[in-house]
Amino acid sequence: MFTNNRREFLGAAAAAGTLALSRSVHCQETENKKTLKMGVIGVGWYGMVDAKSALKVGGVEIAAICDVDSEHLAKNAEDLEKFQGKRPQTFKLYEEMLDKADLDVVAIGTPPHWHALQLIACIKRGLDVYCEKPLAYDIREGRAMAEAVKGSKCIVQIGFQRRQSLALHEVAEFIKAGKAGKIVQADVQIHYRAGTKDPTPQDPPPSLDWELWCGPGPKIPYSPQVGHKSWRLETTSGHGHLVDWGIHNVDATRMVLGLSMPNQITAAGGIYQMQGKITTPDTLTVHFEFDKLPVVWRHRLWGATEYSPEVSNGIFLFGEEATVFASDRRWVVIPKGGSDKRQEFNVP
């Protein structure tokens, strides 16, 4: 019974993260009323999004938090105390938190270069895990993580919360019913102007243990551009826009179309406009060759406002009978024969 509760909690927490926390998400009522005790590793921006989403779901207490920035730790312990009426234990080292705190489940909100060590440490202690995407920094680490989970009884969920999008599930049913005809190609895209910070190497803030932040990755010089929140466009920690944000829409495309893994991937792009500011492509096109059809990813992080802002972030599904555009809460059908027959559906 307790294991089922944890499964229900993880699913509901993921839904809360993507369906705007104002939507009511209810935990299943069961005979077992035990409150799940959660630890959070990494309480920066998205670690706290996950923590507060869990509290919105209910049936959970944030019992402990861990971060290598003492200011993050103190501020967010105070915020969580206001949210739940009880201050969580605080730790700098995640191993110490896992060994000393009484926990049932752990949320991992650190940059990807830390995910493998932290997730495997949780599994070794028999703790269920909600880990932010991407699962791993590289394929080798991902395989080691998968093997650790296979040999355990732990529940692990990765933060692909768009799998809980009602709009995308409606699109999946529309496609499955054959209303768009055979889908020949899918295009996935996000175009936006990336904000950048000062890339000049400098001393880290006194509150931040930069060497521990770099951890298993290369120790690179600190700068505001590769510090908190900005690490996503740095090769040593985030792998860039496709891995950070685009991965959501690529995964959603796989879900909607029932795709497995691509047989071949080719890519072209580079840093054309943001040299000296970021270390991952500011312009990129990737071709994923699946058994059923090709999926093409495109992004651009600079330039003027998008040619059509309403479709700058989402999925195009090109069918023989209709083109379908889908995003988190909205989908559009343009039947063969003209845009005058266009249908638009907004999902709250």
Secondary structure, 3 states (H helix, E strand, C coil): CHHHHHHHHHHHHHHHHHCCCCCCCCCCCCCCCCCEEEEEECCCHHHHHHHHHHHHHCCEEEEEEECCEHHHHHHHHHHHHHHHCCCCEEECCHHHHHHHCCCCEEEECCCHHHHHHHHHHHHHCCCEEEECCCCCCCHHHHHHHHHHHHCCCCCEEECCHHHHCHHHHHHHHHHHCCCCCCEEEEEEEEECCCCCCCCCCCCCCCCECHHHHHCCCCCCCCCHHHCCCHHHHCCCCCCCHHHHHHHHHHHHHHHHHCCCCCCEEEEEEECCCCCCCCCCCCEEEEEEECCCCEEEEEEECCCCCCCCHHHCEEEEEEECCEEEEECCCEEEEEECCCHHHCEEEECC
